[in-house]
Amino acid sequence: MFMFDPLYFILAAPGLLLALYASWKTKSTFNEYSQKISTYGLTGAEAAEKMLHNADVYDVTIEETQGFLSDHYDPTNKTLRLSPDVYRKNSLSAIGVACHEAGHALQHAEGYAPLKMRSSMVPLTNISSTLSYPLLFIGIFMASTNMILAGVVLFSVAVVFSLVTLPVEWDASARAKKLMVSTGVVPADEAYGAGKVLDAAFLTYVASAVSALLTLLYYLLRSGILGNRDD
């Protein structure tokens, strides 16, 4: 029923447009700097390993995973998984992404509070994301205030998760930009290019947070929790 609601399009449009731009920007920037080879010739896997070992972190496994830009750090088993274009290649894009993920491993090693908070929220966020939409749709259709409130509360968990993600991702990129130079992964003049890949990727998390906030606002307005439902 919401897909035909003009208010939904008005509120969703900024987040959708930002998400589309962020996706395009990330892919185009990654592709641009994937053509530029690092002077030192390290692959993404080697760059991540060097960055971790320089910080005396030796208990993180680095392995290859499938998928384009599927790179991530899994804190549950201390595993850094890099896509083929990052794991095997020695481009500035590969090094930037790999060092960013190594930044998450360093966060984990030092007990970085926002990362701990985000990790602890994962199970609840998965559950809330699954249940919130059905509760909101059914609650608004049946005019059930209690069900709507339950849906809003559950959806709010996902919103908080997207907001907590922002400092986690920003900090990981900041670490990568600094340490890839100080540890000898790339010379200073090449760190800029690798950093641009990370800046573009960060925009996707901003877009996700904006979309989540605007969607929550829509549900609050349409449910009548904010304003008059008949407006």
C-alpha positions, 0 to 999 in steps of 0.5 A: 500500500505504501508504494503508491503513497506520495509521502513515501516517495517524497521521503524516500527519494533523497535516500534512494538517490543518494544510495544510487549515487554512492553505489555508482561512485564506489564502483567507478572509483574502485574501477579507476584506481584498480588500473593504478598499480602500487609502486611497492607491488604489494597485493591486497592480502600482503598489504593487510598482513603487513599492516596487522603485523606492524601492530603486533596482531598475528591472530587474524586469518586472511582468506579469499572470498567470492564476490565483487567488493564482498570484503569484510572482517568477521570478528567472531572468528578473527577472519579478514575475507577479501574478494579476488580483486582485492586479495590477489591484485596490487592496485591502489583500490585493492590496497585501500580496501584491504587496509580498511578491513585490516583497520576493523581487525585493529579496532577489534584487537584494541576493543574499539567501543563502537565496533563492540557495540555494533557487533553486539547489535547484529543478532537483535538487528537481524531479528528486528529487520525481519519482524518490523515490516510485517508488524508495521504493515499489519498494524497500520492496515488494522489501525492497531496502535500497539502493533505499530509501536512494536514495529516502530521500536523494532525498526528503530533498532536497524536505524541505530545500527546504521548510525553506529556503523558510521563511526566504525567505518570512518575510523577504519578508513582513517586508520587505513589512510594513516597506516598504509603510509607509516607501515610502508604499504604505499608511498605517501603520494599514492595514499591519496588514490587509495583513500579516495576509494575508501571515501566513496565506499563510506558514502554508501554507509551514509546513504544507508543511514539517511534512508533508514532515518527517512523511512522511520520518519515516514512510518511515524508520520503515516502511523499517526505517532507523529502528527495527525494520521488523517493529514 
